[in-house]
């Protein structure tokens, strides 16, 4: 579905050959000292999730600059990033850190950072989840998810690791909030994605159990869950997240504000024609298969003040193409 560059072809060849023996180790996180005092004053938090598309290297800096411009123009407090890259093939030590430096150097806005590498060949190619936050990160933890059979090389199935990255933010005068960023397996069996999701939700439950106060936990990322795919075969995975006490922030806001014109079953329902609700099949980097697989979930539906899909350039050509994914931007009231 994605346009494959020469980097992707050769980088993936190296990666799948050595993947099992060479799991990358996360470098020490950049701590940062950013504080989000203005969030306490305005009483809401803006969260953006976007998959950065690891296989496109040549124009990556330009795409990161577009994301930085958007983040500043829209007062984004927290960025949940997937397919962050590092290594010689990627020509960077950490693309999330690159984005942070653009925000700091071009816009004079500081973000704290945490990065959790999932797969790769040390020194050549690593792929990670990362969180950038204008609010203080008091604590972070990474949960490794079950391996999944996503690649095949020379007749051998290669099992790839995934993770969920949790950060606990300290918001001035408002207390603490847990934010989770994940990227579930793509070219895997539904049962493998279910196993990853079950462990993810169990981890979230344990981490949230002793959280005081009324701040909404936020779970976001690229879930690779499409309610329409395989004649609805993946719908039960989405419903597991809802059953765990979460609300699909984007769907909740759009349905409530549509005056009855939208339902959960009308959001990106036609895979041949990307609409404003789709997060895949939305740019020149995609094929025609339109889907909604990027989400932001929250435990407090009453907190949702705004939500929209961004970087969907097939629908809104005034926005830049930053990936083969659209992003989801959600704004949430703080109690």
N, C-alpha and C positions, 0 to 999 in steps of 0.2 A: 504493500500500500504506500509506503514511504518512498520518496526518491532517494536512491542509494548513491552516495558519493564514493570516490576511490578510497577515501579514508575509511568509510564503513566497511568496504569489501576486505581490505587488507587488515584493518584493525580488528574486525571480528574474527578473521582467520587466525591471527595471533591469539586472540582471547580464548576462543573455543578450544584451541589446541592445548593450552596450558591452564585452563580455568580451574579445574579441580585441585591442582597442586599449588595454585598461586592466588589464594584469596587475599585481596588487598587489605591492609590495616589502616584505619582512619588516622590521619595526621592529627596532632594536637589542635583542638579547636581555637579559633581566634576569639578571645573573650570579649573585647570591646567594652565600652563604658557608656553606651547610649542610654538616655533616659527619655521617656515619652510623657513629659509633664502635660503637654497639650491634650493628650488622650483623656486625662482626668478632667480637664476643663470642658471638653466638648462632650464627654460622656458616651462615646462610642468608639469601637475598634474596627478598623478596616483590614480585611484579610484577603490576599490574592494567592491562588494556586495556579501554577503553570508548569508544564513539562517543557524543558529547554531543548529537546531533540539533540542527543549526544552526537549523532553521526554527521552533523553539518558543522564544519570547522571554519571554512573560508570566510564566511560572513558572520561568524558568531559574535565578534565584538560589536558589530553594528546592531545586531539583534539585541544584545545585552544593553546597549545604549538606549534603544527604543523602550525596553522594559524599564530602565531607570527613569527615563523621561516620564513614562506613564505613571510609575509609582509616585513620583514627586507631584505631578499634576493632580493625582487623585488621592493624595494623603494616605498612601498605603502604609500601614503600620507593621504588618507581618507578611512576608513572602514565603510561601511553601513551594519549594523547587524540587523537581524530579529530573533525572538524567543530567545532573551536574557531572562534569568530566574532569579528569586530570591525566597527566602523563605526556610522554613525548609524542605519541600519535595525536593526542588532543591539543598539543602545543600550549599547554597551560598547567599550572600546579593545582588550580581549583577554579572552575568557571564561576562558582558562586562567590568566591572571594574577588574575582574580577568584577562581577556586578557590584559588589560592595564598594570596591575602589572607585568605580564610575560614579556611584551615588555620592561618595565622599568628595571626589575630586571635582566633578562637574557641578554638583548641586549643593555641596557643603552640608549634606545630610548623612548622619552616621547611623549605621545598623550594627547590632551584634550578630554573630554568626555561629551556627553549629552545622557540621557536616558529618554524614554517616555513609561511608562507602559500602557498597553492596558487592560488586563483582569487579574483576579486572586482572590485569597482568601488571604487577608492580613496576613502576618506572615507565611503562608503555601506555597503559590505558586503564583507567578506573572510572566507574559509574556510581553515582551517589544520590542520596536525598540530602537536602539542606534547608535550613530555616534562616532567614534574615529577619531581625526584629529590632524596631526602634525602641522597644521596651526592654528593660533589664531582664536578662535570662538568669534566673536564680539557680536553676538545676536542669540537667538534661540527661536522657537515658536512651539507649538504642536497644530495641528488641529484634533479634534475628528471627525471621520467619522461615517456615519449612522450605527446603529446596524444591524446585519445580523443574520439570523436563521441558525446557523451552527451545533447545537447540539440538541439532543433529549434525555431527561431523564425521565423515568417513565411516558411516554406519553406526557410530556410537552416539548414544543419547547423552547430552551434556546437561547436568542439573545445575541450575543457577540459584544463587541466594537472593533473598529480598529482605527488607527490614522496614520497621516503623521507627521514626525518630520523634521522641517526645521532648518538648521544652516547657518548662514552667516559667511563665512570665510574671514579673512583679510590676503591677500598674500602680503608679502613685495615687494614694488615697482610695484605691479601689480593691486592693488585695491581689490575689494571685489567680492565674488561669492556666490550665493545661492545654497545649496545642500539640496536635499529632500530625505528622506528615508521612505519607506512605506511597508506595508504588507497587501494586500487586502484579503478579505474573501476567504476561500477555499471551504468548503462543504456548499455552499449557492446557491441560485438561481441566474441565470445570471443577472436578473433585480436588485438584491441587490448589486452585484458587480458593475454594471453600476452606481447605485446611489452613491456608494462610490467613484468610479472613477470621476464622474461628480463633486462632492464636492472637491475632491483632486485637479483636474485641475483648478477649480475656485479659490481655495486657492493659488495655484502656480501663477496663473495669477495676483492676487491681490498683492502678495508679490514681484513679479518681476516688477510690473508696474513702480515703482519709482527707480529701480536700475540703477545707471549711469554706463557708460563704456561699454566695448565690451566683458566682460568675460562671458563664456557660463554657463547658469544655468544647473545643473545636477539633474536628477530625477532617482532614482534607488530603487531596492528592489525586493521583491517577489510579483509579481502582480497576480499570479494564473490565468494568461491569456494565453491560449494555442490556437494558430491560427488554429490548426487542430481538436481540441476536438469537439465532437458532430457535426461532419461533417461541421466544420467551423462556428459553431454558435457563437463562442466568437471572431471571427475575427474583428467584428465591434468595439469591445472595444479597441483592439490594434490600429485600424485606428483612433479612437478618440484621442489617444495620439499623433499620427502623425499629425492629423488635428490641434492640439493645438500648432503646431510649433516645435515639438520635432523630433529628428532623433534617431532611434535605433542604437546606436554606434557600437555594435557588428556586427549587420547585415550589416551596411554600410561599415565597414572595410573589412569584410570577402568577401562580394560580389565584392567590388572594387579590392581586391587583388587576386581574384581567377582566373582571366583571362577568365571570362565567364563560369566557371565550377559550380558556385553556384548562386542561386537566393533566394529571400525571401522564396519561396515555397519549397526549398530543405533543409532548415535548420531544422534538427531533425524531418524529415517527417514521419519516421517509428516508431510507438510507441512500437513495439516489439523488436527493435534493437537500442540501444542507440548509437548515433554517437558522434563525437567530438563537436557538437553544442548543445547537450542536457544538461539541468541543473537538471533534475529529472530523476530517473531511471538510475543513474550513479554510484551507489555504492552498497556495500553489505547490506546497511541499507534500500534499496529500493525493491519494487517489480519490475516487468518487464515493467511497463508502462512509457516509456521514453517520456519526454516532455521538452519544452523550455518555462519556466515561470518566470525566473529571468532576469531582464533587467537593463541596464543603458541607459538612454536617455539624449541627450544634444540638446541645441538649435542651436549649431554651427557645422554642419557636417564637415566643413573645418578644425575644430580643432582636429579631431580624428587622432591620430598618430599610435595607436595600440589598439587591442582588442582581448581577447581570453577567452574561458571558462577554468576554472581551477578546480582542485579537482574532475574531471571526471575520477574516478579510473577504470571504466570498459574499457575506451579507453586508458588511460595513467596510467599504474600501477606503474610508478615511483613517482607519486604524492600520498600524504596521503589521507585517508578517513577522512574527518573532519565533515561530515554531510550526510543527505540523499539528499542534494542539491549540485550541483556544484556551484562554484562562477563565477562571471563575472568580469574580470579585464580590465579596460579601461585606456588608457593614452591619455591625451588631451593637445594640444598646448595652451599656453596662448598668447594673443595678445601683 
